Amino acid sequence: MAVYFAMIDGERRGPFTLEALHDAGVGPTTYVWTKGMADWEQAAGVADICRYYRQRIFDKMHPVAVVPKEPVKEEEAPSQRFGGYPFPMPSDEPENPDQPPVSLLTVSILLTLLCFPPTGFVAIYYSVLSRKAWDQASHSESKNGKDLYTPEEREGYRKEAHNAARNAKMWVGITFFLGLILYAFFVNHGV
């Protein structure tokens, strides 16, 4: 088990275990050293210390976290630093596939006109695609009374409508935030 020395209030203190660093007052900018290090480094640059503090923060935020029975191999564990998700991801399935998705066509058009047209057109495209897919799923009979689609095909159109609505929602958000960024840029530069 590695032990660390820290420069606290201009004095070298230690040795400390990882668990004792926090109580000793070691923060991200505190210089630390352990055997194997060429020179003193800030704690934020030492991988073991960063990993310990991240785990400590995670444990405080999730006090009922379940500890796996077998340790997870490091290469299999999701990286907490770069895109790992310690929480369940939303399902691709719509919450209620029998209900039509919320139409974002009007919002998409307004944001295209007011915010950022290039991404606004993408939002409009997905809004129209969602509406068309739902309309296809809703048409169940032809003029001669025969079913146009099997139940599986109707279900596929409904899923397609919900997926397109999710994409439209994402592009509406992107358009809105790009519009805000452009607005702030123009206001700050007096354009």
Number of C-alpha atoms within 10 A of each C-alpha: 5 11 14 18 18 25 16 16 9 8 8 13 14 17 15 17 13 16 12 14 22 14 9 13 11 18 16 14 11 16 21 27 21 17 10 7 10 8 10 15 16 16 20 17 13 17 10 13 21 15 14 14 19 14 13 14 11 14 12 11 10 11 8 8 11 7 7 7 6 6 8 10 7 8 7 7 10 13 12 13 10 7 8 10 11 12 6 6 7 7 7 10 10 16 10 9 13 10 11 17 22 14 16 21 22 11 17 30 18 15 22 22 12 13 22 21 18 10 21 27 20 19 30 24 17 26 29 20 21 29 23 16 20 23 15 16 23 14 12 15 11 10 7 6 8 9 12 15 17 11 12 9 13 19 16 15 21 26 22 19 29 27 20 23 25 20 19 28 22 15 22 29 17 17 25 20 14 17 20 14 14 14 15 12 12 11 10 9 8 7 7
